[in-house]
Amino acid sequence: MLLVSELVTNAVAHARGDDLSLTIEICDPYVRLEVQDGSIADLLVPAEAPLDATGGRGLLLLDRLASRWGVRDLPEGKAVWFELPLEMPTEPTSVQSGGGGFL
């Protein structure tokens, strides 16, 4: 829900025109979500926002939480998409430290 909210909010705040669409597609083993808007596809690069900034973290969240994401040029705008696994791992992922514990 967080990533969908980020993409829709970016489209509402920055896109030209009033049209946007959200598409959800099941592509086993992933679900793919895509937001299309009327703005030209600029180079989208995740960047760290200043600690006191009230925005600017959407692409960073997308980059860190999505399995994959990208941007497609459209005849009248762009589409930003991301994929998430349909099933979450049953075992938590952990990294074993040198002392035999878990981080």
Disulfide bonds with the S-S distance in Angstrom:
none
